[in-house]
Amino acid sequence: MKKLFAFSFLFLFAVTFLHAKGKIYLFSYFTGNSEDGLHLAYSNDGLTWNALKNGKSFLSATVGKDKLMRDPSICQAPDGTFHMVWTSSWTDRIIGYASSKDLIHWSEQKAIPVMMHEPTAHNCWAPELFYDEPSKTYYIFWATTIPGRHKEVQTSASEKGLNHRIYYVTTKDFETFSETKMFFDPDFSVIDAAIVKDKNKELIMVVKNENSNPPEKNLRITKTKNIQDGFPVEVSAPITGDYWAEGPSPLLVGDYLYVYFDKYRNHKYGAVRTKDRIHWEDVSDEVTFPKGTRHGTAFPVKKSVLKKLLKEN
């Protein structure tokens, strides 16, 4: 009996130790129309997400026409700094930027003028950050409509003239930026691109097919081994189901690749996951998010980061 007790104790200790050493996941998001700014949630398993700071905002926007903070995308640098970009308005030609060491105290916000050289650009939507380790370079990419710039797609009356493509700039220090260039130019209107580096170092980009007539409004993937080579414009079949989905956020959790997304017509969040990167399982009924969660990003952090954030409650 003593041996059994000792074994059980050691087993429980080992499990507890491994769990303590495991990853914690954070999710940045906005609520409503993002009037109050940045929200954060955390998860131990990628399924159950809990609001931090009792669901209150960590940061409000001070830049942009409408001073919004929609679609907050956060990327942690090798030195531990968190960099964030966001959509500042429905019709801005800039995107918002700020940085933080702990996700609590933030730098002065600034506007990155990524499309100011395009006087007819309609928007800068859903900017995302990706750090390319081989080149030690940050890629910032977003969706913009420039009327008459691309082959027109069939659109509904409510979305007439919105024909988006993905553009990008690069930076190493968030002080100087490259010239704005085309990043992804498929034969459909595309928004909400997000990239994750898989375990085999392949890059997977999830995008939304935004075509509205007939409506697609679904998520697809495309892959590359080197971001400098770009992503093939031939994308996968939809990985989401018979509902409208946007704002994909990919995250590696164990053997799974999760993609979280906003079921914006259903006013709730959903998820799909895959082990083989080919067959996708809809686990929307298994995930829980704070009420009102809208388009954001999921990313792993050390437990010490979460420990400080929990004190903000």
Stockholm file with secondary structure:
# STOCKHOLM 1.0

chainA/1-313         MKKLFAFSFLFLFAVTFLHAKGKIYLFSYFTGNSEDGLHLAYSNDGLTWNALKNGKSFLSATVGKDKLMRDPSICQAPDGTFHMVWTSSWTDRIIGYASSKDLIHWSEQKAIPVMMHEPTAHNCWAPELFYDEPSKTYYIFWATTIPGRHKEVQTSASEKGLNHRIYYVTTKDFETFSETKMFFDPDFSVIDAAIVKDKNKELIMVVKNENSNPPEKNLRITKTKNIQDGFPVEVSAPITGDYWAEGPSPLLVGDYLYVYFDKYRNHKYGAVRTKDRIHWEDVSDEVTFPKGTRHGTAFPVKKSVLKKLLKEN
#=GR chainA/1-313 SS CHHHHHHHHHHHHHHHHHHHHSCEEEEEEECTTSTTCBEEEEESSSSBCEESGGGCCSBCCCSSSSCCCEEEEEEECTTSCEEEEEECCSSCSSEEEEEESSSSSBCCCEEECTTTTCTTCCCCEEEEEEEETTTTEEEEEEEEECTTSSCCCCCCGGGTTCCEEEEEEEESSSSSCCCCEEEECCSSCEEEEEEEECTTSCEEEEEEECCBTTBCCEEEEEEESCGGGCCCSCCCSCSSCSSCCEEEEEEEETTEEEEEEEETTTTEEEEEEESSSSSCEECTTTCBCCTTCEEEEEEEECHHHHHHHHTTC
#=GC SS_cons         CHHHHHHHHHHHHHHHHHHHHSCEEEEEEECTTSTTCBEEEEESSSSBCEESGGGCCSBCCCSSSSCCCEEEEEEECTTSCEEEEEECCSSCSSEEEEEESSSSSBCCCEEECTTTTCTTCCCCEEEEEEEETTTTEEEEEEEEECTTSSCCCCCCGGGTTCCEEEEEEEESSSSSCCCCEEEECCSSCEEEEEEEECTTSCEEEEEEECCBTTBCCEEEEEEESCGGGCCCSCCCSCSSCSSCCEEEEEEEETTEEEEEEEETTTTEEEEEEESSSSSCEECTTTCBCCTTCEEEEEEEECHHHHHHHHTTC
//
